[in-house]
């Protein structure tokens, strides 16, 4: 059963999302497939468009707000990377080939 070469597992850091891991492990073990763990973090522009850093009634965003939001989003990407690597290590200890990707966007 070598139908799958790669199994992509989207994770968001929640226990609910991680419930798929035993299924992905089993399938990857049977198929000798690589497991790709993925987490998506929003872009700064998305946060601005959503109004989470202000809004149309607030007026233009001060550069300091944009800089702070940019730093916060970079920190979020680093947290996602660390989290995925932690999960990947658990799977690697079970003999699976695992890679991680932090993507930006929706």
C-alpha positions as CSV (number, residue, x, y, z in Angstrom):
1,X,0.0,0.0,0.0
2,X,2.2,2.8,-1.2
3,X,-0.5,5.0,-2.7
4,X,0.4,8.1,-0.6
5,X,3.9,9.8,-0.7
6,X,3.0,12.7,1.5
7,X,0.3,13.3,4.1
8,X,-0.3,17.0,5.0
9,X,-1.6,17.5,8.5
10,X,-2.9,21.0,9.3
11,X,-2.5,21.9,13.0
12,X,-3.5,25.0,15.0
13,X,-2.1,24.1,18.3
14,X,-5.3,22.8,19.8
15,X,-5.8,19.3,21.3
16,X,-8.8,18.9,18.9
17,X,-6.6,19.3,15.8
18,X,-4.1,16.9,17.2
19,X,-6.7,14.1,17.4
20,X,-5.9,13.4,13.7
21,X,-2.2,12.6,14.5
22,X,-2.8,8.9,15.3
23,X,-4.6,8.4,12.0
24,X,-1.9,10.2,10.1
25,X,0.8,8.1,11.9
26,X,-1.0,4.9,11.0
27,X,-1.4,5.8,7.4
28,X,2.1,7.2,7.0
29,X,3.5,4.0,8.5
30,X,1.6,1.8,6.1
31,X,2.4,3.8,3.1
32,X,6.0,4.8,4.1
33,X,4.8,8.4,3.4
34,X,6.3,11.6,4.7
35,X,4.1,13.6,7.2
36,X,4.1,17.3,6.6
37,X,2.8,19.3,9.6
38,X,1.5,22.7,8.6
39,X,0.3,25.7,10.6
40,X,-0.9,29.0,9.0
41,X,-0.4,32.3,10.6
42,X,-2.1,35.5,9.3
43,X,-0.3,38.2,7.5
44,X,-0.1,41.7,9.0
45,X,-2.1,43.0,6.2
46,X,-4.9,40.5,7.0
47,X,-4.9,41.7,10.6
48,X,-5.2,45.3,9.5
49,X,-8.0,44.5,7.0
50,X,-9.9,42.6,9.7
51,X,-9.8,45.7,11.9
52,X,-8.0,43.9,14.7
53,X,-5.4,46.7,14.8
54,X,-7.8,49.5,14.4
55,X,-10.5,50.2,11.8
56,X,-12.0,52.8,9.4
57,X,-13.3,54.8,12.3
58,X,-9.9,55.0,14.0
59,X,-8.1,56.6,11.1
60,X,-4.6,55.8,9.7
61,X,-2.6,53.4,11.8
62,X,0.4,54.9,13.5
63,X,3.7,53.4,12.4
64,X,4.3,52.2,16.0
65,X,1.0,50.1,15.8
66,X,2.0,48.6,12.5
67,X,5.5,47.8,13.8
68,X,4.2,46.3,17.0
69,X,1.7,44.2,15.1
70,X,4.5,43.1,12.7
71,X,6.6,42.0,15.7
72,X,3.6,40.2,17.2
73,X,3.0,38.3,14.0
74,X,6.7,37.3,13.7
75,X,6.5,36.0,17.3
76,X,3.4,34.1,16.4
77,X,5.2,32.5,13.4
78,X,8.1,31.5,15.7
79,X,5.7,30.0,18.2
80,X,4.1,28.0,15.4
81,X,7.5,26.8,14.2
82,X,8.5,25.7,17.7
83,X,5.1,24.0,18.2
84,X,5.3,22.1,14.9
85,X,8.9,21.0,15.6
86,X,7.8,19.7,19.0
87,X,5.0,17.6,17.4
88,X,7.4,16.5,14.6
89,X,9.9,15.2,17.1
90,X,7.3,13.0,18.7
91,X,6.4,11.5,15.3
92,X,10.1,11.1,14.4
93,X,10.6,9.1,17.6
94,X,8.1,6.6,16.2
95,X,10.2,6.2,13.0
96,X,8.3,8.5,10.7
97,X,9.7,10.9,8.2
98,X,8.3,14.4,9.1
99,X,8.8,17.9,7.9
100,X,7.2,21.1,9.0
101,X,5.9,24.3,7.3
102,X,4.7,27.6,8.7
103,X,2.7,29.3,6.1
104,X,1.3,32.9,6.0
105,X,-2.1,33.7,4.8
106,X,-5.7,32.5,5.2
